[in-house]
């Protein structure tokens, strides 16, 4: 589990840097914006790689079971995951969904993490999904106090095209369907059967 823990520290240490605006500004002023973004991206990829490798290793080796979720939570998890894909797409498309949720990516991360905590009670899963959940909650709280709370890249939609929200919903549902059908097994190596 060492790889998982180190990956979580690197990944969320970096992703918590924007919460400390003064510290981020100091780092950017020392390195410059372009080197900062490059280093941030490289270290994020390394952290994410360590998380994926460490979690896979922990699943193979086995970790202590902290709780044994009842079977019905699997159905609740599947229901909670439906809006996750819609919100992930909505995070990058200006529209009513994004305006309503303000930070749909963080809502998606919270739902994803919570739904997985409902069905996975082993230590590695609680560390992984619990860390994502805590970070998303803390980041959302910090966004209320920050000025730079908008995503860096967003597709702007003319207000006269409300059908874009419908397309976001359809795309999200299609992505959800693909994940249920085979995507989860392809991406994570864990089938949903």
TORSENU-238445 format. One record per residue (C-alpha): x, y, z; residue in one letter; chain. Coordinates in pm, whole numbers, plus 32768, in hexadecimal, padded with zeros to 4 digits. Example, Ala and Ser with C-alpha at 12.3 -4.5 7.8 and 13.67 -1.06 7.14 Angstrom:
2
((84CE,7E3E,830C),a,A)
((8557,7F96,82CA),s,A)
//
This chain:
193
((8000,8000,8000),x,A)
((8130,80E0,800A),x,A)
((810D,8138,7E96),x,A)
((7F9F,8191,7EC8),x,A)
((7FE9,8271,7FF2),x,A)
((810F,8320,7F46),x,A)
((803A,8352,7E0D),x,A)
((7F1D,83E6,7EDA),x,A)
((800E,84D4,7F8A),x,A)
((80AB,854B,7E43),x,A)
((7F63,8569,7D83),x,A)
((7E95,8611,7E90),x,A)
((7FB7,86DF,7F11),x,A)
((7FCE,877B,7DB9),x,A)
((7E56,8798,7D8D),x,A)
((7E3D,8844,7EDF),x,A)
((7F39,894F,7E7A),x,A)
((7E2C,8A2C,7DDA),x,A)
((7D7A,8A31,7F2B),x,A)
((7EA8,8AEF,7FB3),x,A)
((7EA3,8C0B,7EB7),x,A)
((7FCD,8CC2,7F4F),x,A)
((80A5,8B88,7F46),x,A)
((803E,8B41,7DDE),x,A)
((808B,8CA9,7D7A),x,A)
((81E0,8C8C,7E1F),x,A)
((8233,8B4B,7D63),x,A)
((81B9,8BDD,7C18),x,A)
((8287,8D1A,7C4B),x,A)
((83C0,8C4E,7C91),x,A)
((8398,8B55,7B75),x,A)
((82CE,8C17,7A77),x,A)
((8173,8BB3,7A00),x,A)
((81D9,8AC7,78E6),x,A)
((82DB,8A00,79B4),x,A)
((81E4,89F6,7AD7),x,A)
((80D4,8960,79FC),x,A)
((81C7,8867,7964),x,A)
((824E,87F6,7AB6),x,A)
((80ED,87EE,7B48),x,A)
((8076,8711,7A28),x,A)
((81A3,862A,7A37),x,A)
((818B,85F8,7BAF),x,A)
((800F,85CA,7B97),x,A)
((8040,84B5,7A97),x,A)
((8147,8410,7B74),x,A)
((8061,842A,7CA2),x,A)
((7F3A,839D,7BE2),x,A)
((8012,8284,7B59),x,A)
((8083,822B,7CBA),x,A)
((7F19,822F,7D31),x,A)
((7EAC,8145,7C1B),x,A)
((7FD7,805C,7C47),x,A)
((7FC0,8062,7DC2),x,A)
((7E4A,8020,7DCA),x,A)
((7E6D,7F01,7CD3),x,A)
((7F87,7E6E,7DA0),x,A)
((7EC0,7E94,7EE3),x,A)
((7D96,7DE3,7E43),x,A)
((7E75,7CBF,7DDC),x,A)
((7F27,7CA7,7F2B),x,A)
((7DE8,7CE5,7FEE),x,A)
((7DAE,7DE1,8102),x,A)
((7CE9,7DC8,8246),x,A)
((7B70,7DE6,8225),x,A)
((7AF2,7F09,82F7),x,A)
((7981,7ECE,82AF),x,A)
((78B0,7DDF,81E2),x,A)
((77AA,7EA3,811B),x,A)
((7654,7E06,80EB),x,A)
((75FC,7D8B,7F8D),x,A)
((74EF,7E96,7F55),x,A)
((75F6,7FAD,7F59),x,A)
((7669,7F36,7E02),x,A)
((751C,7FA6,7D71),x,A)
((7537,80F4,7E23),x,A)
((7697,811D,7D98),x,A)
((761C,80DF,7C34),x,A)
((750D,81E6,7C65),x,A)
((75FF,82E7,7CF7),x,A)
((76EC,82B5,7BD3),x,A)
((75EA,8321,7ACC),x,A)
((7618,849A,7B04),x,A)
((7793,8477,7B28),x,A)
((77D1,845B,79B2),x,A)
((76DC,8573,7961),x,A)
((7785,8659,7A5D),x,A)
((78E1,8602,79DB),x,A)
((787E,8674,787F),x,A)
((77BA,87A0,7902),x,A)
((78F5,881B,79B2),x,A)
((7981,887B,785E),x,A)
((7846,8902,77B6),x,A)
((77B0,8A50,781E),x,A)
((763E,8A1F,7854),x,A)
((752B,89FD,7954),x,A)
((75B7,88BC,79E9),x,A)
((7706,8961,7A2D),x,A)
((7663,8A9C,7AB6),x,A)
((7580,89D0,7B98),x,A)
((7695,88F9,7C2E),x,A)
((77A2,8A0C,7C1A),x,A)
((78BA,8909,7C29),x,A)
((782A,87CE,7B8A),x,A)
((797D,871F,7B7F),x,A)
((7995,8729,7CFA),x,A)
((782E,86B1,7D1F),x,A)
((7881,8592,7C33),x,A)
((79B9,8536,7CFA),x,A)
((78F4,853B,7E40),x,A)
((77E1,845C,7DB3),x,A)
((78E0,8370,7D14),x,A)
((79A9,834F,7E56),x,A)
((787A,832B,7F39),x,A)
((77D7,8227,7E59),x,A)
((7915,8158,7E56),x,A)
((793A,8172,7FD0),x,A)
((77DD,80DB,7FE7),x,A)
((7853,7F98,7F3E),x,A)
((79C7,7F7C,7F95),x,A)
((7A24,7F53,8103),x,A)
((7B90,7EE6,80EB),x,A)
((7CA2,7FCB,816C),x,A)
((7D34,801F,8017),x,A)
((7BDE,8082,7F8F),x,A)
((7B8A,8153,80BF),x,A)
((7CDA,8206,809C),x,A)
((7CAB,8240,7F26),x,A)
((7B3D,82A5,7F17),x,A)
((7B3D,834A,806E),x,A)
((7C60,842A,800B),x,A)
((7BAF,8491,7ECA),x,A)
((7A70,84DB,7F8E),x,A)
((7B1D,85A6,809D),x,A)
((7BE9,8669,7F9C),x,A)
((7AB3,86BB,7ECB),x,A)
((79F5,8737,7FFE),x,A)
((7B1B,880A,8077),x,A)
((7B5C,8892,7F19),x,A)
((79EE,88F6,7EF0),x,A)
((79F7,89AD,803D),x,A)
((7B3A,8A5E,7FD9),x,A)
((7AA5,8AC4,7E88),x,A)
((79A6,8B97,7F41),x,A)
((7ACA,8C64,7FC5),x,A)
((7B9A,8C6F,7E85),x,A)
((7B82,8D4C,7D55),x,A)
((7C19,8C56,7C5C),x,A)
((7B0D,8B4A,7C84),x,A)
((7AB1,8B11,7B17),x,A)
((7B42,89F7,7A44),x,A)
((7C5C,8A59,795A),x,A)
((7BB2,89CF,7822),x,A)
((7A3F,89E9,77DB),x,A)
((7970,89DD,76A1),x,A)
((789B,8B18,769F),x,A)
((7738,8AE9,7628),x,A)
((765E,8C01,75AA),x,A)
((7531,8C2D,768F),x,A)
((7454,8C0C,755B),x,A)
((74B8,8A9C,753C),x,A)
((7415,89F2,7667),x,A)
((7420,88A3,75B1),x,A)
((758F,888A,7617),x,A)
((7522,881D,7775),x,A)
((7457,8709,76D1),x,A)
((7589,869E,760C),x,A)
((7658,869F,774B),x,A)
((7556,85BD,77F2),x,A)
((7548,84D1,76C7),x,A)
((76C4,84C0,76B2),x,A)
((76DB,847E,7828),x,A)
((75D7,836A,7818),x,A)
((7687,82CD,76ED),x,A)
((77D2,82D4,77A9),x,A)
((7729,823D,78DB),x,A)
((7692,812A,7804),x,A)
((77E2,80DC,7769),x,A)
((7885,80CF,78C2),x,A)
((777C,7FDF,7943),x,A)
((7790,7F09,7809),x,A)
((790B,7EE2,77F1),x,A)
((79C2,8026,783E),x,A)
((79F3,7FE5,79B2),x,A)
((7A98,7E97,796A),x,A)
((7B74,7F2F,7859),x,A)
((7BDD,805F,7924),x,A)
((7C00,7FC6,7A7F),x,A)
((7C1F,7E53,7A3A),x,A)
((7AF2,7E14,7B1B),x,A)
((79B3,7D99,7A6F),x,A)
((7866,7E14,7AF9),x,A)
((77C8,7CBB,7B03),x,A)
//
